[in-house]
């Protein structure tokens, strides 16, 4: 399956030039989006590409949001980036690496999830 977004889409989404490896990042982000929508039902063509313009726009936005999220987290699209959590309460301060999502679940960007949800692709949004 081809990526749901292009480097030009990513540039428009972030307002910054796409990184040199944008095509690779977009392909991996598209895979993340596919994994998050594993049981979603929506119309596709013979190649598996979505046909509804609302779904196409949502998948493009979710893919760009996923890349933006990964870049902000210092992730290279592999999911191997360290995640840190810090908690402070009075004189107590705790810091630890955050575990990866359980069971191989996708760490999907909140903006990506919302784009998919608004298009009715998550089972929890408005059905267009």
C-alpha positions in Angstrom: 0.0 0.0 0.0 1.3 3.4 -0.9 1.6 6.2 1.8 -1.6 8.1 2.5 0.3 11.4 2.2 3.1 13.0 0.2 6.0 15.1 1.2 4.0 18.1 -0.1 1.1 17.2 2.2 3.5 17.0 5.1 4.9 20.4 4.3 1.4 21.9 4.2 0.5 20.2 7.5 3.6 21.3 9.4 4.3 24.6 7.7 7.9 23.5 7.4 9.8 21.8 4.6 9.5 18.0 4.7 12.6 16.2 6.0 14.9 14.4 3.5 13.5 11.0 4.5 9.8 12.2 4.3 8.7 9.4 2.0 10.0 6.7 4.4 8.5 8.5 7.4 5.1 8.8 5.6 5.1 5.2 4.6 5.8 4.1 8.2 3.1 6.5 9.5 0.7 5.1 6.9 1.4 1.7 8.3 0.7 3.0 11.8 -2.6 4.4 10.6 -3.5 1.1 8.9 -2.8 -0.7 12.2 -5.0 1.6 14.2 -7.8 1.0 11.7 -7.4 -2.7 11.4 -11.1 -3.5 11.6 -12.5 -0.3 10.1 -14.8 -0.6 7.1 -14.7 2.0 4.4 -15.0 1.9 0.6 -11.8 1.2 -1.4 -10.8 0.7 -5.0 -9.2 -2.4 -6.5 -5.8 -1.4 -5.0 -7.1 -1.0 -1.5 -7.0 2.8 -1.7 -9.9 4.7 0.0 -12.4 6.2 -2.5 -14.5 8.5 -0.3 -13.0 12.0 -0.3 -13.7 12.5 3.4 -11.8 9.3 4.2 -8.9 10.2 1.9 -8.6 13.6 3.6 -8.7 12.0 7.1 -6.1 9.4 6.2 -3.8 12.1 4.8 -4.2 14.3 7.8 -3.7 11.3 10.2 -0.6 10.3 8.4 0.9 13.8 8.5 -0.1 14.1 12.2 1.6 10.8 12.9 4.9 12.0 11.3 4.7 15.3 13.1 4.2 13.5 16.4 7.1 11.2 15.8 9.4 14.0 14.8 8.4 16.0 17.9 9.2 12.9 20.1 12.5 12.4 18.4 11.3 9.1 16.8 12.6 8.1 13.4 9.5 6.1 12.6 10.8 2.9 14.1 9.0 3.3 17.4 12.3 2.8 19.2 12.7 6.3 20.6 13.0 6.5 24.4 10.0 8.1 26.1 10.3 9.8 29.4 7.8 10.6 32.1 8.4 13.0 35.0 6.3 13.3 38.0 6.8 15.9 40.8 4.9 16.3 44.0 6.4 18.6 46.6 9.9 17.4 47.3 9.4 14.0 45.5 10.4 13.8 41.9 10.2 10.6 39.8 11.4 10.0 36.3 11.3 6.8 34.2 11.1 5.7 30.6 7.6 5.1 29.6 6.9 1.6 28.3 5.9 1.0 24.7 2.2 0.5 24.1 1.1 -3.0 25.3 0.9 -5.9 22.9 2.5 -4.1 20.0 -0.3 -1.5 20.0 0.4 1.6 17.8 1.4 4.8 19.6 -0.9 6.9 17.4 -0.7 10.7 17.6 -3.7 12.3 19.3 -4.3 14.5 16.3 -4.2 11.5 14.0 -6.8 9.7 16.1 -9.1 12.8 16.1 -8.8 13.1 12.3 -9.8 9.5 11.8 -12.5 9.8 14.4 -14.1 12.8 12.8 -14.3 10.9 9.5 -16.1 8.1 11.2 -13.3 5.6 10.7 -12.7 4.6 14.4 -16.2 3.3 15.2 -16.5 6.2 17.7 -17.1 9.2 15.5 -19.9 10.6 13.4 -20.7 8.4 10.4 -20.6 10.7 7.4 
